[in-house]
Amino acid sequence: MDSRSSDQDIEPYMSTNGVGGSGPAPKAADPMAALHGRLLNVSRMATIGEMAAGVAHELNQPLTAIANYAHACERLLARPGTDPNELREALRQIAAQTTRAADIIRRLRALARSHQAEHLPVAINALVEELHELMKTDASLHGVELTLDLAPELPEVAADAGQIQQVILNFLRNSLEALSAQPSKNPRVAISTSLVNDSAVQLMVCDNGPGLSPDTVKRVFDPFFSTKENGTGLGLAISSTIARAHGGTVGYRAHNPSGACFYIVIPTQFHE
Protein backbone atom coordinates (compact mmCIF):
# COMPACT_ATOMS: atom_id res chain seq x y z
CA MET A 1 0.00 0.00 0.00
CA ASP A 2 1.22 3.46 -0.88
CA SER A 3 2.32 5.19 2.32
CA ARG A 4 1.00 8.49 0.94
CA SER A 5 -2.64 7.41 1.27
CA SER A 6 -4.86 10.42 1.84
CA ASP A 7 -7.49 10.86 4.54
CA GLN A 8 -10.12 10.39 1.85
CA ASP A 9 -8.64 7.04 0.84
CA ILE A 10 -8.80 5.69 4.37
CA GLU A 11 -11.75 7.62 5.83
CA PRO A 12 -14.24 4.73 5.54
CA TYR A 13 -11.87 2.65 7.67
CA MET A 14 -11.51 5.45 10.22
CA SER A 15 -15.25 5.97 10.74
CA THR A 16 -16.06 7.67 14.04
CA ASN A 17 -19.09 5.40 14.46
CA GLY A 18 -16.94 2.93 16.36
CA VAL A 19 -15.30 5.58 18.52
CA GLY A 20 -18.33 6.86 20.36
CA GLY A 21 -20.42 8.99 18.00
CA SER A 22 -23.50 10.47 19.65
CA GLY A 23 -26.04 9.01 17.21
CA PRO A 24 -28.05 5.83 17.83
CA ALA A 25 -26.31 2.53 17.23
CA PRO A 26 -27.04 0.98 13.82
CA LYS A 27 -29.27 -2.05 13.78
CA ALA A 28 -26.82 -4.03 11.68
CA ALA A 29 -23.16 -4.41 12.52
CA ASP A 30 -20.97 -1.92 10.63
CA PRO A 31 -17.88 -3.74 9.34
CA MET A 32 -16.03 -0.44 8.85
CA ALA A 33 -16.73 0.57 12.46
CA ALA A 34 -15.54 -2.86 13.62
CA LEU A 35 -12.34 -2.46 11.62
CA HIS A 36 -11.78 0.97 13.12
CA GLY A 37 -12.17 -0.52 16.59
CA ARG A 38 -9.50 -3.09 15.78
CA LEU A 39 -7.17 -0.38 14.45
CA LEU A 40 -7.68 1.63 17.63
CA ASN A 41 -6.84 -1.43 19.73
CA VAL A 42 -3.71 -2.12 17.65
CA SER A 43 -2.57 1.47 18.17
CA ARG A 44 -3.25 1.28 21.90
CA MET A 45 -1.36 -1.99 22.37
CA ALA A 46 1.54 -0.78 20.21
CA THR A 47 1.89 2.29 22.43
CA ILE A 48 1.85 0.20 25.60
CA GLY A 49 4.42 -2.14 24.06
CA GLU A 50 6.69 0.80 23.28
CA MET A 51 6.41 1.87 26.93
CA ALA A 52 7.23 -1.62 28.23
CA ALA A 53 10.71 -0.70 29.47
CA GLY A 54 9.35 2.23 31.45
CA VAL A 55 6.52 0.16 32.85
CA ALA A 56 8.91 -2.59 33.96
CA HIS A 57 11.14 0.00 35.63
CA GLU A 58 8.23 1.60 37.47
CA LEU A 59 6.84 -1.74 38.62
CA ASN A 60 10.26 -2.94 39.75
CA GLN A 61 10.55 -0.13 42.30
CA PRO A 62 7.69 -1.21 44.62
CA LEU A 63 8.57 -4.88 44.16
CA THR A 64 12.15 -4.20 45.25
CA ALA A 65 10.89 -2.21 48.22
CA ILE A 66 8.56 -5.05 49.23
CA ALA A 67 11.47 -7.52 49.13
CA ASN A 68 13.68 -5.20 51.20
CA TYR A 69 11.03 -4.66 53.88
CA ALA A 70 10.28 -8.41 53.99
CA HIS A 71 13.98 -9.12 54.63
CA ALA A 72 13.94 -6.43 57.32
CA CYS A 73 11.01 -8.20 59.00
CA GLU A 74 12.98 -11.44 59.02
CA ARG A 75 15.95 -9.73 60.68
CA LEU A 76 13.71 -8.05 63.25
CA LEU A 77 12.01 -11.34 64.13
CA ALA A 78 15.38 -13.04 64.55
CA ARG A 79 16.64 -10.32 66.89
CA PRO A 80 15.91 -10.72 70.61
CA GLY A 81 13.90 -7.92 72.12
CA THR A 82 12.66 -6.49 68.85
CA ASP A 83 10.43 -3.45 69.22
CA PRO A 84 6.98 -4.40 67.84
CA ASN A 85 6.60 -0.87 66.50
CA GLU A 86 9.58 -1.41 64.16
CA LEU A 87 7.94 -4.56 62.83
CA ARG A 88 4.60 -2.82 62.38
CA GLU A 89 6.25 -0.01 60.40
CA ALA A 90 7.95 -2.50 58.06
CA LEU A 91 4.64 -4.28 57.51
CA ARG A 92 2.90 -0.97 56.83
CA GLN A 93 5.53 -0.17 54.21
CA ILE A 94 4.99 -3.57 52.57
CA ALA A 95 1.25 -2.89 52.40
CA ALA A 96 1.85 0.60 50.95
CA GLN A 97 4.22 -0.67 48.25
CA THR A 98 1.82 -3.50 47.38
CA THR A 99 -0.90 -0.91 46.85
CA ARG A 100 1.46 1.10 44.67
CA ALA A 101 2.27 -1.92 42.49
CA ALA A 102 -1.42 -2.80 42.20
CA ASP A 103 -2.18 0.78 41.13
CA ILE A 104 0.43 0.58 38.35
CA ILE A 105 -1.15 -2.64 37.09
CA ARG A 106 -4.63 -1.10 37.34
CA ARG A 107 -3.57 1.85 35.19
CA LEU A 108 -2.03 -0.45 32.58
CA ARG A 109 -5.15 -2.62 32.46
CA ALA A 110 -7.31 0.47 32.02
CA LEU A 111 -5.14 1.63 29.10
CA ALA A 112 -5.18 -1.79 27.45
CA ARG A 113 -8.87 -2.54 27.98
CA SER A 114 -11.05 -2.60 24.89
CA HIS A 115 -14.46 -1.16 25.69
CA GLN A 116 -17.49 0.48 24.17
CA ALA A 117 -16.74 4.17 23.93
CA GLU A 118 -18.80 6.36 26.26
CA HIS A 119 -18.56 10.13 26.52
CA LEU A 120 -18.81 11.25 30.14
CA PRO A 121 -17.84 14.47 31.95
CA VAL A 122 -14.09 14.33 32.62
CA ALA A 123 -11.37 16.73 33.69
CA ILE A 124 -8.50 16.82 31.20
CA ASN A 125 -5.99 17.67 33.93
CA ALA A 126 -7.01 14.57 35.90
CA LEU A 127 -6.40 12.38 32.83
CA VAL A 128 -2.89 13.83 32.48
CA GLU A 129 -2.11 13.44 36.18
CA GLU A 130 -3.27 9.82 36.18
CA LEU A 131 -0.70 9.06 33.47
CA HIS A 132 2.04 11.22 34.97
CA GLU A 133 4.09 8.51 36.72
CA LEU A 134 4.07 6.24 33.66
CA MET A 135 4.99 9.10 31.35
CA LYS A 136 7.71 10.44 33.66
CA THR A 137 9.36 7.03 33.88
CA ASP A 138 9.20 6.55 30.11
CA ALA A 139 10.70 10.01 29.53
CA SER A 140 13.44 9.41 32.12
CA LEU A 141 14.55 6.21 30.38
CA HIS A 142 14.96 8.27 27.20
CA GLY A 143 17.01 10.88 29.10
CA VAL A 144 14.22 13.43 28.66
CA GLU A 145 12.88 15.87 31.24
CA LEU A 146 9.07 15.88 31.40
CA THR A 147 7.20 18.88 32.80
CA LEU A 148 3.51 19.65 33.29
CA ASP A 149 1.90 23.06 32.95
CA LEU A 150 -1.78 22.46 33.66
CA ALA A 151 -4.15 25.41 33.71
CA PRO A 152 -6.26 25.47 36.89
CA GLU A 153 -10.06 25.29 37.06
CA LEU A 154 -10.62 24.12 33.50
CA PRO A 155 -14.20 23.14 32.62
CA GLU A 156 -14.94 19.48 32.10
CA VAL A 157 -15.35 18.00 28.64
CA ALA A 158 -17.61 15.18 27.49
CA ALA A 159 -15.09 12.51 26.51
CA ASP A 160 -14.06 8.89 26.59
CA ALA A 161 -11.23 8.98 29.13
CA GLY A 162 -9.34 6.01 27.68
CA GLN A 163 -9.35 7.44 24.17
CA ILE A 164 -8.14 10.87 25.28
CA GLN A 165 -5.34 9.24 27.29
CA GLN A 166 -4.42 7.29 24.15
CA VAL A 167 -4.02 10.60 22.30
CA ILE A 168 -1.82 11.96 25.11
CA LEU A 169 0.42 8.88 24.98
CA ASN A 170 0.59 9.02 21.18
CA PHE A 171 1.78 12.63 21.31
CA LEU A 172 4.31 11.85 24.05
CA ARG A 173 5.74 8.83 22.24
CA ASN A 174 6.06 10.90 19.08
CA SER A 175 8.14 13.50 20.95
CA LEU A 176 10.33 10.93 22.72
CA GLU A 177 11.09 9.13 19.47
CA ALA A 178 11.95 12.40 17.73
CA LEU A 179 14.32 13.35 20.54
CA SER A 180 15.93 9.91 20.47
CA ALA A 181 16.43 10.02 16.70
CA GLN A 182 18.14 13.43 16.81
CA PRO A 183 19.35 14.08 20.35
CA SER A 184 19.32 17.69 21.50
CA LYS A 185 21.00 19.41 24.42
CA ASN A 186 18.85 19.13 27.55
CA PRO A 187 15.98 17.31 25.82
CA ARG A 188 12.60 18.31 27.21
CA VAL A 189 8.93 17.56 26.72
CA ALA A 190 6.25 19.82 28.18
CA ILE A 191 2.58 18.90 28.48
CA SER A 192 0.23 21.84 28.93
CA THR A 193 -3.50 22.50 29.10
CA SER A 194 -5.42 25.69 28.50
CA LEU A 195 -8.85 27.15 27.83
CA VAL A 196 -9.53 28.23 24.25
CA ASN A 197 -12.11 30.97 23.56
CA ASP A 198 -14.04 29.99 26.71
CA SER A 199 -15.54 27.11 24.74
CA ALA A 200 -12.91 24.38 24.44
CA VAL A 201 -9.99 22.82 26.29
CA GLN A 202 -6.63 22.38 24.59
CA LEU A 203 -3.98 19.84 25.53
CA MET A 204 -0.57 20.31 23.91
CA VAL A 205 2.65 18.27 23.97
CA CYS A 206 5.78 20.19 22.95
CA ASP A 207 9.40 19.09 22.62
CA ASN A 208 12.68 20.80 21.80
CA GLY A 209 13.70 18.27 19.16
CA PRO A 210 14.31 18.77 15.43
CA GLY A 211 10.69 19.53 14.52
CA LEU A 212 9.07 18.50 11.24
CA SER A 213 9.94 19.34 7.66
CA PRO A 214 7.28 21.18 5.59
CA ASP A 215 6.62 18.02 3.56
CA THR A 216 6.14 15.94 6.70
CA VAL A 217 3.77 18.52 8.23
CA LYS A 218 1.43 18.11 5.25
CA ARG A 219 1.16 14.35 5.78
CA VAL A 220 1.82 13.77 9.48
CA PHE A 221 -1.83 12.92 10.29
CA ASP A 222 -2.33 10.75 7.18
CA PRO A 223 -3.06 7.10 7.97
CA PHE A 224 -0.08 4.79 7.40
CA PHE A 225 2.35 7.69 6.99
CA SER A 226 5.40 7.35 9.23
CA THR A 227 8.94 8.70 9.26
CA LYS A 228 10.02 5.71 11.39
CA GLU A 229 11.47 2.68 9.67
CA ASN A 230 9.15 0.28 11.49
CA GLY A 231 6.32 2.70 12.26
CA THR A 232 2.70 1.73 11.64
CA GLY A 233 1.61 5.28 10.81
CA LEU A 234 -1.53 4.77 12.92
CA GLY A 235 -0.83 6.73 16.10
CA LEU A 236 -1.44 10.28 14.89
CA ALA A 237 -4.15 9.22 12.42
CA ILE A 238 -6.04 7.47 15.22
CA SER A 239 -5.56 10.58 17.38
CA SER A 240 -7.16 12.69 14.64
CA THR A 241 -10.12 10.34 14.41
CA ILE A 242 -10.60 10.35 18.18
CA ALA A 243 -10.58 14.15 18.20
CA ARG A 244 -13.24 14.31 15.48
CA ALA A 245 -15.40 11.81 17.37
CA HIS A 246 -15.31 14.26 20.29
CA GLY A 247 -16.25 17.21 18.10
CA GLY A 248 -12.68 18.50 18.29
CA THR A 249 -9.50 18.76 16.25
CA VAL A 250 -5.82 17.88 16.38
CA GLY A 251 -2.97 19.85 14.89
CA TYR A 252 0.72 20.62 14.71
CA ARG A 253 2.69 23.81 15.14
CA ALA A 254 6.40 24.48 15.27
CA HIS A 255 7.91 25.06 18.70
CA ASN A 256 10.28 28.03 19.02
CA PRO A 257 13.22 28.09 18.88
CA SER A 258 13.12 24.44 17.82
CA GLY A 259 10.94 21.40 18.18
CA ALA A 260 7.37 20.29 17.59
CA CYS A 261 4.01 20.79 19.30
CA PHE A 262 1.05 18.48 18.81
CA TYR A 263 -2.29 19.47 20.28
CA ILE A 264 -5.89 18.34 20.65
CA VAL A 265 -8.79 20.74 21.19
CA ILE A 266 -12.05 19.42 22.66
CA PRO A 267 -15.23 21.48 23.16
CA THR A 268 -16.45 21.78 26.74
CA GLN A 269 -19.44 19.62 27.55
CA PHE A 270 -21.59 22.69 28.01
CA HIS A 271 -20.72 24.11 24.58
CA GLU A 272 -23.52 23.81 22.02
C-alpha positions, 0 to 999 in steps of 0.5 A: 500500500502506498504510504501516501494514502490520503485521509479520503482514501482511508476515511471509511476505515476510520469511521467515528461510528466505532469511537463513540459517535453520539447518534443511535447505534445501527441495527446491523453491525458496521464492518467499517466501524468494527475495523476501526475498533480493531485499528484503535486497539492495535494502536493502543497496544503498540503504544503500551508495548513501546512503553514496556521498558518504562513500565517494567522500571516503574513496577520494579521499584515497589517490588524491590521495596517489598522484598527489602522490607520483607527481609527487614522483618525477618531480621527483626524477628530473629533479633531478641527484644525487637520493638513491635513498633519497628515490625509494624512499620515495616509491615505498613511499608509492605502494604503501601508498596503492594498498593502502589504496584497494584495501582500501576497494574490497574492503570495499565489494564485500564489503558489496554482494555477494549471497551465500548466508547462512552462520553462522560464528563471528565477533567482533562488535567485529571487524565494527564495526572493519572498518566504522569508517573508512567509518562515520567518514567518513560521520559526518564529512560529516554534521558528526557525531562518531562514537565507539566503546565496544567491550567487550573479550574478548566471546565470538564469536557464530554469525553471517553477517558481512555481514548483521550489518554491514548491521544496523550500517549501518542503525542508523548511517544512521538516526541520521545522518538523524535528526541531519540532520533536526533538528540538535543542538548537538555531534551525536554517535553512539556505537556500543557493544558489551556482554555480556548475561547471559553468554549474548548480545552486544549492539551498540547505536547511540545518538545525541543527536538528537530521539529518537522519538515514542511513536507512531513507537516502536510502528511503527518496525520495521514493514515499509514504515513510514518517517518520511522522505519518500522512505524505503523503510521496509525498513532497520529491518524487514530488521534485525529479520528478520536478528536473528530469523534469528540467534536474536536480537532488535532494539529501541529505547530512548530515550537520556538526556537526548535521542536514540535508541538502536537495538540488536541482541542475538545469542546467543553461539555456545556458548549452547544 
